[in-house]
């Protein structure tokens, strides 16, 4: 997740805010969710 990967957060609240912001972004654009799920499917070799 781009919101947390290789990032330093001074406080837990900063981490929380970053994750919430990322999820809000995903909720506004369903194509992002589809893209993530397709990537996971490829990474884990899950067949339909």
PQR file of N, CA, C, O and H, with PARSE charges and radii, in Angstrom:
ATOM      1  N   UNK A   1       0.846  -1.179   0.000 -0.4000 1.5000
ATOM      2  CA  UNK A   1       0.000   0.000   0.000 -0.0000 2.0000
ATOM      3  C   UNK A   1       0.889   1.240   0.000  0.5500 1.7000
ATOM      4  O   UNK A   1       1.765   1.396   0.852 -0.5500 1.4000
ATOM      5  N   UNK A   2       0.651   2.104  -0.957 -0.4000 1.5000
ATOM      6  CA  UNK A   2       1.483   3.292  -1.091 -0.0000 2.0000
ATOM      7  C   UNK A   2       1.391   4.211   0.127  0.5500 1.7000
ATOM      8  O   UNK A   2       2.269   5.048   0.337 -0.5500 1.4000
ATOM      9  H   UNK A   2      -0.060   1.978  -1.649  0.4000 1.0000
ATOM     10  N   UNK A   3       0.359   4.064   0.911 -0.4000 1.5000
ATOM     11  CA  UNK A   3       0.162   4.933   2.069 -0.0000 2.0000
ATOM     12  C   UNK A   3       1.124   4.622   3.210  0.5500 1.7000
ATOM     13  O   UNK A   3       1.368   5.470   4.069 -0.5500 1.4000
ATOM     14  H   UNK A   3      -0.354   3.385   0.740  0.4000 1.0000
ATOM     15  N   UNK A   4       1.668   3.411   3.218 -0.4000 1.5000
ATOM     16  CA  UNK A   4       2.523   3.019   4.342 -0.0000 2.0000
ATOM     17  C   UNK A   4       3.875   2.451   3.930  0.5500 1.7000
ATOM     18  O   UNK A   4       4.797   2.427   4.745 -0.5500 1.4000
ATOM     19  H   UNK A   4       1.470   2.723   2.521  0.4000 1.0000
ATOM     20  N   UNK A   5       4.018   2.002   2.707 -0.4000 1.5000
ATOM     21  CA  UNK A   5       5.224   1.301   2.287 -0.0000 2.0000
ATOM     22  C   UNK A   5       6.450   2.213   2.317  0.5500 1.7000
ATOM     23  O   UNK A   5       6.490   3.257   1.666 -0.5500 1.4000
ATOM     24  H   UNK A   5       3.268   2.021   2.045  0.4000 1.0000
ATOM     25  N   UNK A   6       7.445   1.788   3.091 -0.4000 1.5000
ATOM     26  CA  UNK A   6       8.722   2.495   3.213 -0.0000 2.0000
ATOM     27  C   UNK A   6       8.567   3.945   3.664  0.5500 1.7000
ATOM     28  O   UNK A   6       9.290   4.831   3.208 -0.5500 1.4000
ATOM     29  H   UNK A   6       7.413   0.940   3.620  0.4000 1.0000
ATOM     30  N   UNK A   7       7.635   4.165   4.546 -0.4000 1.5000
ATOM     31  CA  UNK A   7       7.416   5.508   5.082 -0.0000 2.0000
ATOM     32  C   UNK A   7       7.565   5.484   6.592  0.5500 1.7000
ATOM     33  O   UNK A   7       7.245   4.496   7.253 -0.5500 1.4000
ATOM     34  H   UNK A   7       7.048   3.445   4.916  0.4000 1.0000
ATOM     35  N   UNK A   8       8.053   6.585   7.115 -0.4000 1.5000
ATOM     36  CA  UNK A   8       8.199   6.742   8.562 -0.0000 2.0000
ATOM     37  C   UNK A   8       7.039   7.579   9.079  0.5500 1.7000
ATOM     38  O   UNK A   8       6.698   8.613   8.505 -0.5500 1.4000
ATOM     39  H   UNK A   8       8.313   7.387   6.578  0.4000 1.0000
ATOM     40  N   UNK A   9       6.442   7.121  10.163 -0.4000 1.5000
ATOM     41  CA  UNK A   9       5.360   7.864  10.807 -0.0000 2.0000
ATOM     42  C   UNK A   9       5.781   8.163  12.236  0.5500 1.7000
ATOM     43  O   UNK A   9       6.077   7.258  13.016 -0.5500 1.4000
ATOM     44  H   UNK A   9       6.718   6.281  10.629  0.4000 1.0000
ATOM     45  N   UNK A  10       5.802   9.427  12.560 -0.4000 1.5000
ATOM     46  CA  UNK A  10       6.241   9.846  13.891 -0.0000 2.0000
ATOM     47  C   UNK A  10       5.302   9.339  14.972  0.5500 1.7000
ATOM     48  O   UNK A  10       5.732   8.993  16.072 -0.5500 1.4000
ATOM     49  H   UNK A  10       5.562  10.162  11.927  0.4000 1.0000
ATOM     50  N   UNK A  11       4.011   9.298  14.648 -0.4000 1.5000
ATOM     51  CA  UNK A  11       3.029   8.840  15.627 -0.0000 2.0000
ATOM     52  C   UNK A  11       2.089   7.832  14.982  0.5500 1.7000
ATOM     53  O   UNK A  11       1.996   7.742  13.758 -0.5500 1.4000
ATOM     54  H   UNK A  11       3.662   9.580  13.755  0.4000 1.0000
ATOM     55  N   UNK A  12       1.398   7.077  15.823 -0.4000 1.5000
ATOM     56  CA  UNK A  12       0.396   6.138  15.319 -0.0000 2.0000
ATOM     57  C   UNK A  12      -0.719   6.892  14.605  0.5500 1.7000
ATOM     58  O   UNK A  12      -1.269   6.404  13.618 -0.5500 1.4000
ATOM     59  H   UNK A  12       1.474   7.150  16.818  0.4000 1.0000
ATOM     60  N   UNK A  13      -1.047   8.060  15.095 -0.4000 1.5000
ATOM     61  CA  UNK A  13      -2.102   8.863  14.475 -0.0000 2.0000
ATOM     62  C   UNK A  13      -1.725   9.246  13.051  0.5500 1.7000
ATOM     63  O   UNK A  13      -2.587   9.277  12.173 -0.5500 1.4000
ATOM     64  H   UNK A  13      -0.600   8.457  15.897  0.4000 1.0000
ATOM     65  N   UNK A  14      -0.437   9.542  12.806 -0.4000 1.5000
ATOM     66  CA  UNK A  14       0.018   9.858  11.458 -0.0000 2.0000
ATOM     67  C   UNK A  14      -0.152   8.652  10.530  0.5500 1.7000
ATOM     68  O   UNK A  14      -0.577   8.795   9.384 -0.5500 1.4000
ATOM     69  H   UNK A  14       0.263   9.516  13.520  0.4000 1.0000
ATOM     70  N   UNK A  15       0.182   7.476  11.035 -0.4000 1.5000
ATOM     71  CA  UNK A  15      -0.010   6.238  10.275 -0.0000 2.0000
ATOM     72  C   UNK A  15      -1.492   6.032   9.985  0.5500 1.7000
ATOM     73  O   UNK A  15      -1.883   5.763   8.849 -0.5500 1.4000
ATOM     74  H   UNK A  15       0.527   7.360  11.966  0.4000 1.0000
ATOM     75  N   UNK A  16      -2.287   6.158  10.998 -0.4000 1.5000
ATOM     76  CA  UNK A  16      -3.744   5.991  10.864 -0.0000 2.0000
ATOM     77  C   UNK A  16      -4.304   6.948   9.822  0.5500 1.7000
ATOM     78  O   UNK A  16      -5.084   6.545   8.959 -0.5500 1.4000
ATOM     79  H   UNK A  16      -1.970   6.377  11.921  0.4000 1.0000
ATOM     80  N   UNK A  17      -3.913   8.202   9.899 -0.4000 1.5000
ATOM     81  CA  UNK A  17      -4.410   9.207   8.954 -0.0000 2.0000
ATOM     82  C   UNK A  17      -4.029   8.861   7.517  0.5500 1.7000
ATOM     83  O   UNK A  17      -4.830   9.044   6.601 -0.5500 1.4000
ATOM     84  H   UNK A  17      -3.279   8.530  10.599  0.4000 1.0000
ATOM     85  N   UNK A  18      -2.818   8.366   7.319 -0.4000 1.5000
ATOM     86  CA  UNK A  18      -2.369   7.995   5.986 -0.0000 2.0000
ATOM     87  C   UNK A  18      -3.184   6.831   5.425  0.5500 1.7000
ATOM     88  O   UNK A  18      -3.557   6.836   4.252 -0.5500 1.4000
ATOM     89  H   UNK A  18      -2.167   8.217   8.063  0.4000 1.0000
ATOM     90  N   UNK A  19      -3.456   5.842   6.260 -0.4000 1.5000
ATOM     91  CA  UNK A  19      -4.239   4.682   5.828 -0.0000 2.0000
ATOM     92  C   UNK A  19      -5.680   5.091   5.530  0.5500 1.7000
ATOM     93  O   UNK A  19      -6.244   4.671   4.520 -0.5500 1.4000
ATOM     94  H   UNK A  19      -3.153   5.838   7.213  0.4000 1.0000
ATOM     95  N   UNK A  20      -6.267   5.886   6.378 -0.4000 1.5000
ATOM     96  CA  UNK A  20      -7.648   6.349   6.164 -0.0000 2.0000
ATOM     97  C   UNK A  20      -7.739   7.151   4.866  0.5500 1.7000
ATOM     98  O   UNK A  20      -8.683   6.987   4.094 -0.5500 1.4000
ATOM     99  H   UNK A  20      -5.809   6.227   7.199  0.4000 1.0000
ATOM    100  N   UNK A  21      -6.767   8.007   4.633 -0.4000 1.5000
ATOM    101  CA  UNK A  21      -6.754   8.801   3.403 -0.0000 2.0000
ATOM    102  C   UNK A  21      -6.686   7.894   2.171  0.5500 1.7000
ATOM    103  O   UNK A  21      -7.375   8.135   1.180 -0.5500 1.4000
ATOM    104  H   UNK A  21      -6.000   8.140   5.260  0.4000 1.0000
ATOM    105  N   UNK A  22      -5.859   6.857   2.236 -0.4000 1.5000
ATOM    106  CA  UNK A  22      -5.737   5.923   1.113 -0.0000 2.0000
ATOM    107  C   UNK A  22      -7.060   5.195   0.877  0.5500 1.7000
ATOM    108  O   UNK A  22      -7.498   5.064  -0.266 -0.5500 1.4000
ATOM    109  H   UNK A  22      -5.299   6.661   3.041  0.4000 1.0000
ATOM    110  N   UNK A  23      -7.701   4.720   1.951 -0.4000 1.5000
ATOM    111  CA  UNK A  23      -8.975   4.018   1.789 -0.0000 2.0000
ATOM    112  C   UNK A  23     -10.058   4.937   1.246  0.5500 1.7000
ATOM    113  O   UNK A  23     -10.885   4.509   0.440 -0.5500 1.4000
ATOM    114  H   UNK A  23      -7.346   4.827   2.879  0.4000 1.0000
ATOM    115  N   UNK A  24     -10.065   6.179   1.671 -0.4000 1.5000
ATOM    116  CA  UNK A  24     -11.045   7.126   1.128 -0.0000 2.0000
ATOM    117  C   UNK A  24     -10.826   7.317  -0.364  0.5500 1.7000
ATOM    118  O   UNK A  24     -11.781   7.420  -1.134 -0.5500 1.4000
ATOM    119  H   UNK A  24      -9.394   6.527   2.326  0.4000 1.0000
ATOM    120  N   UNK A  25      -9.557   7.364  -0.766 -0.4000 1.5000
ATOM    121  CA  UNK A  25      -9.238   7.493  -2.183 -0.0000 2.0000
ATOM    122  C   UNK A  25      -9.745   6.285  -2.959  0.5500 1.7000
ATOM    123  O   UNK A  25     -10.317   6.433  -4.039 -0.5500 1.4000
ATOM    124  H   UNK A  25      -8.781   7.281  -0.140  0.4000 1.0000
ATOM    125  N   UNK A  26      -9.536   5.084  -2.411 -0.4000 1.5000
ATOM    126  CA  UNK A  26     -10.028   3.872  -3.061 -0.0000 2.0000
ATOM    127  C   UNK A  26     -11.549   3.864  -3.158  0.5500 1.7000
ATOM    128  O   UNK A  26     -12.104   3.417  -4.161 -0.5500 1.4000
ATOM    129  H   UNK A  26      -9.071   4.963  -1.534  0.4000 1.0000
ATOM    130  N   UNK A  27     -12.217   4.348  -2.136 -0.4000 1.5000
ATOM    131  CA  UNK A  27     -13.678   4.345  -2.141 -0.0000 2.0000
ATOM    132  C   UNK A  27     -14.241   5.297  -3.190  0.5500 1.7000
ATOM    133  O   UNK A  27     -15.359   5.100  -3.667 -0.5500 1.4000
ATOM    134  H   UNK A  27     -11.767   4.711  -1.321  0.4000 1.0000
ATOM    135  N   UNK A  28     -13.481   6.323  -3.553 -0.4000 1.5000
ATOM    136  CA  UNK A  28     -13.947   7.278  -4.551 -0.0000 2.0000
ATOM    137  C   UNK A  28     -13.735   6.783  -5.978  0.5500 1.7000
ATOM    138  O   UNK A  28     -14.341   7.301  -6.917 -0.5500 1.4000
ATOM    139  H   UNK A  28     -12.573   6.482  -3.165  0.4000 1.0000
ATOM    140  N   UNK A  29     -12.875   5.783  -6.137 -0.4000 1.5000
ATOM    141  CA  UNK A  29     -12.561   5.301  -7.479 -0.0000 2.0000
ATOM    142  C   UNK A  29     -12.475   3.776  -7.470  0.5500 1.7000
ATOM    143  O   UNK A  29     -11.440   3.207  -7.123 -0.5500 1.4000
ATOM    144  H   UNK A  29     -12.383   5.363  -5.375  0.4000 1.0000
ATOM    145  N   UNK A  30     -13.562   3.126  -7.851 -0.4000 1.5000
ATOM    146  CA  UNK A  30     -13.643   1.662  -7.811 -0.0000 2.0000
ATOM    147  C   UNK A  30     -12.596   1.002  -8.700  0.5500 1.7000
ATOM    148  O   UNK A  30     -12.204  -0.134  -8.433 -0.5500 1.4000
ATOM    149  H   UNK A  30     -14.403   3.588  -8.133  0.4000 1.0000
ATOM    150  N   UNK A  31     -12.136   1.672  -9.739 -0.4000 1.5000
ATOM    151  CA  UNK A  31     -11.133   1.069 -10.624 -0.0000 2.0000
ATOM    152  C   UNK A  31      -9.832   0.804  -9.883  0.5500 1.7000
ATOM    153  O   UNK A  31      -9.098  -0.119 -10.237 -0.5500 1.4000
ATOM    154  H   UNK A  31     -12.454   2.595  -9.956  0.4000 1.0000
ATOM    155  N   UNK A  32      -9.534   1.601  -8.857 -0.4000 1.5000
ATOM    156  CA  UNK A  32      -8.332   1.363  -8.045 -0.0000 2.0000
ATOM    157  C   UNK A  32      -8.456   0.046  -7.290  0.5500 1.7000
ATOM    158  O   UNK A  32      -7.493  -0.715  -7.195 -0.5500 1.4000
ATOM    159  H   UNK A  32     -10.131   2.350  -8.570  0.4000 1.0000
ATOM    160  N   UNK A  33      -9.635  -0.219  -6.759 -0.4000 1.5000
ATOM    161  CA  UNK A  33      -9.864  -1.459  -6.023 -0.0000 2.0000
ATOM    162  C   UNK A  33      -9.740  -2.650  -6.961  0.5500 1.7000
ATOM    163  O   UNK A  33      -9.132  -3.664  -6.615 -0.5500 1.4000
ATOM    164  H   UNK A  33     -10.417   0.398  -6.836  0.4000 1.0000
ATOM    165  N   UNK A  34     -10.313  -2.523  -8.137 -0.4000 1.5000
ATOM    166  CA  UNK A  34     -10.231  -3.605  -9.124 -0.0000 2.0000
ATOM    167  C   UNK A  34      -8.783  -3.868  -9.495  0.5500 1.7000
ATOM    168  O   UNK A  34      -8.370  -5.023  -9.602 -0.5500 1.4000
ATOM    169  H   UNK A  34     -10.807  -1.700  -8.418  0.4000 1.0000
ATOM    170  N   UNK A  35      -8.018  -2.824  -9.691 -0.4000 1.5000
ATOM    171  CA  UNK A  35      -6.600  -2.960 -10.042 -0.0000 2.0000
ATOM    172  C   UNK A  35      -5.838  -3.683  -8.929  0.5500 1.7000
ATOM    173  O   UNK A  35      -5.038  -4.576  -9.209 -0.5500 1.4000
ATOM    174  H   UNK A  35      -8.353  -1.886  -9.604  0.4000 1.0000
ATOM    175  N   UNK A  36      -6.073  -3.312  -7.700 -0.4000 1.5000
ATOM    176  CA  UNK A  36      -5.396  -3.951  -6.563 -0.0000 2.0000
ATOM    177  C   UNK A  36      -5.770  -5.432  -6.494  0.5500 1.7000
ATOM    178  O   UNK A  36      -4.905  -6.282  -6.286 -0.5500 1.4000
ATOM    179  H   UNK A  36      -6.723  -2.587  -7.473  0.4000 1.0000
ATOM    180  N   UNK A  37      -7.047  -5.737  -6.666 -0.4000 1.5000
ATOM    181  CA  UNK A  37      -7.485  -7.130  -6.600 -0.0000 2.0000
ATOM    182  C   UNK A  37      -6.888  -7.956  -7.741  0.5500 1.7000
ATOM    183  O   UNK A  37      -6.513  -9.111  -7.536 -0.5500 1.4000
ATOM    184  H   UNK A  37      -7.750  -5.045  -6.835  0.4000 1.0000
ATOM    185  N   UNK A  38      -6.798  -7.380  -8.930 -0.4000 1.5000
ATOM    186  CA  UNK A  38      -6.177  -8.093 -10.048 -0.0000 2.0000
ATOM    187  C   UNK A  38      -4.713  -8.364  -9.766  0.5500 1.7000
ATOM    188  O   UNK A  38      -4.210  -9.447 -10.068 -0.5500 1.4000
ATOM    189  H   UNK A  38      -7.103  -6.442  -9.096  0.4000 1.0000
ATOM    190  N   UNK A  39      -4.029  -7.397  -9.193 -0.4000 1.5000
ATOM    191  CA  UNK A  39      -2.610  -7.562  -8.853 -0.0000 2.0000
ATOM    192  C   UNK A  39      -2.448  -8.661  -7.811  0.5500 1.7000
ATOM    193  O   UNK A  39      -1.542  -9.487  -7.924 -0.5500 1.4000
ATOM    194  H   UNK A  39      -4.437  -6.517  -8.948  0.4000 1.0000
ATOM    195  N   UNK A  40      -3.300  -8.683  -6.812 -0.4000 1.5000
ATOM    196  CA  UNK A  40      -3.231  -9.721  -5.789 -0.0000 2.0000
ATOM    197  C   UNK A  40      -3.471 -11.095  -6.406  0.5500 1.7000
ATOM    198  O   UNK A  40      -2.804 -12.069  -6.057 -0.5500 1.4000
ATOM    199  H   UNK A  40      -4.036  -8.012  -6.721  0.4000 1.0000
ATOM    200  N   UNK A  41      -4.414 -11.161  -7.312 -0.4000 1.5000
ATOM    201  CA  UNK A  41      -4.727 -12.426  -7.978 -0.0000 2.0000
ATOM    202  C   UNK A  41      -3.505 -12.932  -8.745  0.5500 1.7000
ATOM    203  O   UNK A  41      -3.189 -14.122  -8.713 -0.5500 1.4000
ATOM    204  H   UNK A  41      -4.956 -10.370  -7.596  0.4000 1.0000
ATOM    205  N   UNK A  42      -2.830 -12.023  -9.430 -0.4000 1.5000
ATOM    206  CA  UNK A  42      -1.608 -12.393 -10.167 -0.0000 2.0000
ATOM    207  C   UNK A  42      -0.497 -12.819  -9.204  0.5500 1.7000
ATOM    208  O   UNK A  42       0.176 -13.825  -9.432 -0.5500 1.4000
ATOM    209  H   UNK A  42      -3.086 -11.057  -9.457  0.4000 1.0000
ATOM    210  N   UNK A  43      -0.311 -12.056  -8.138 -0.4000 1.5000
ATOM    211  CA  UNK A  43       0.756 -12.329  -7.177 -0.0000 2.0000
ATOM    212  C   UNK A  43       0.580 -13.687  -6.507  0.5500 1.7000
ATOM    213  O   UNK A  43       1.561 -14.380  -6.237 -0.5500 1.4000
ATOM    214  H   UNK A  43      -0.857 -11.239  -7.953  0.4000 1.0000
ATOM    215  N   UNK A  44      -0.654 -14.064  -6.240 -0.4000 1.5000
ATOM    216  CA  UNK A  44      -0.908 -15.302  -5.520 -0.0000 2.0000
ATOM    217  C   UNK A  44      -1.378 -16.427  -6.450  0.5500 1.7000
ATOM    218  O   UNK A  44      -1.763 -17.502  -5.988 -0.5500 1.4000
ATOM    219  H   UNK A  44      -1.451 -13.501  -6.460  0.4000 1.0000
ATOM    220  N   UNK A  45      -1.344 -16.176  -7.741 -0.4000 1.5000
ATOM    221  CA  UNK A  45      -1.727 -17.164  -8.751 -0.0000 2.0000
ATOM    222  C   UNK A  45      -3.086 -17.791  -8.463  0.5500 1.7000
ATOM    223  O   UNK A  45      -3.247 -19.010  -8.502 -0.5500 1.4000
ATOM    224  H   UNK A  45      -1.032 -15.303  -8.116  0.4000 1.0000
ATOM    225  N   UNK A  46      -4.045 -16.941  -8.176 -0.4000 1.5000
ATOM    226  CA  UNK A  46      -5.404 -17.407  -7.893 -0.0000 2.0000
ATOM    227  C   UNK A  46      -6.170 -17.458  -9.210  0.5500 1.7000
ATOM    228  O   UNK A  46      -6.272 -16.459  -9.922 -0.5500 1.4000
ATOM    229  H   UNK A  46      -3.913 -15.950  -8.143  0.4000 1.0000
ATOM    230  N   UNK A  47      -6.691 -18.605  -9.514 -0.4000 1.5000
ATOM    231  CA  UNK A  47      -7.451 -18.762 -10.756 -0.0000 2.0000
ATOM    232  C   UNK A  47      -8.910 -18.425 -10.535  0.5500 1.7000
ATOM    233  O   UNK A  47      -9.456 -18.650  -9.454 -0.5500 1.4000
ATOM    234  H   UNK A  47      -6.608 -19.416  -8.935  0.4000 1.0000
ATOM    235  N   UNK A  48      -9.533 -17.887 -11.557 -0.4000 1.5000
ATOM    236  CA  UNK A  48     -10.980 -17.578 -11.473 -0.0000 2.0000
ATOM    237  C   UNK A  48     -11.778 -18.846 -11.625  0.5500 1.7000
ATOM    238  O   UNK A  48     -13.008 -18.811 -11.585 -0.5500 1.4000
ATOM    239  H   UNK A  48      -9.090 -17.703 -12.435  0.4000 1.0000
TER
END
